[in-house]
């Protein structure tokens, strides 16, 4: 009887898996007798994931710190009236959306250890310049170039991770990377509360120091990342030749074919939260410094819960239901904010639900889609396309919470709820489509002739739907 072992997710990245016979394992042990899988994974985890998390934390911090800076007289100093602040937010997404795919292709051409630190240095420099802007035109120009240089960060990091891990291992690493967003939100609030106390030094208001100091941090760190970021497995100097061959062989088994609206639906509430949560908290009656501090706990909660959900998703090799769970939590949070406008404690608690649901669901969707795409170039394009298309939602988010709607922001909350529902619907349709495709593949493999235990005599692999 042919026994079976767990094989990572195939087309149905939600709950389906493929299984290979024990003979495949025995063949690999014979080919690489001196290689320990756990040791290799530990080396990859230590050398790859923390560095990318630190990189993306800085990127996200420079992208969203305008929400913190807005509490320190940014609008007044730049004389931003009407929806001009919202327009300054939205212009970031024009180059960000357009250059995601080209940036991933350039990353492949110039190598990650060159391309990613170069982008980090450039958007750090632009962030510094943002601190010296004097008018509306200046903030528009700097936000445009910030979007241009940041366009390759998230898709580049996800693409790089996808070329190191099998699908059954990727979700926890994807979520750990994406949780850098949560950490950036928390760290940004703490940092802004400290920097805000520099208000008036050298004649600069606190918002200028937020941009200047955080941008300088990115520029300085970019130099170290040139030496710390690892390229693709075949180029890693810290792996032995046998370990490189082992990593290549196990990834060759783990291939699949491929859902932009899923990610798109979560992007709107995600950016709405990160850009406007400080303003929302301030409407509850807190000072600017206390608002910055109170913005930290919801992100910390999102990080902890997100990691737990990711671990469970990998453990059960299931994506779809965890996405739906996250969507329900986010909807509950935004629904409370929509209907409750008098109990400040309940409103603040609802921010925890909104942040947790939103930041739990997004990395699962990214992992589900990108890990179902085969090959270097296809995966680079697909990951860049999904994130680029999804970030069109950032344009909508920039206009979701308008000053005229404060303090209730009913239209903003209703927009967030609607787009989370869109994401849940798209995820359901994606799940159905992949399930149908998996059943078709199982049927086609079955016609080739089955061995006992359910495998195919031709390739000894079949798709299993849980």
Buried (B, 14 or more C-beta within 10 A) or exposed (E): EBEBEEBBBBBBBBBBBBBBBEEBEEEBEEEBEEBEEEEBBEBBBEBBBEBBBBBBBBBBBBBBBBBBBBBBBBBEBBEBEEBBBBBBBBBBBBBBBBBBBBBBBBBBEEBBBBBBBBBBBBBBBBBBBBBEBEEBEBBBBBBBBBBBBBBBBBBBBBBBBBBBBBBBBBBBBBBBBBBBBBBBBBBBBBBBBBBBEBBEEEEBBBBBBBBBBBBBBBBEBBEEBBEBBBBBBEEBEEBEEBBBBBBEBBBEBBBBEBBBBBBBBBBBBBBBBBBBBBBBBBBBEBEBBBBBBBBBBBBBBBBEBBBEBBBBBBEEBBBBBBBBBBBBBBBBBBBBBBEBBEEBEEBBBBBBBBBBBBBBBBBBBBBBBBBBBEEEEEBBBBBBBBBBBBBBBBBBBBBBBBBEEBEBBEBBBBBBBBBBBBBBBBBBEBBEEBBEBBBEBBEEBEEEEBBEBBBBEEEBBBBBBE
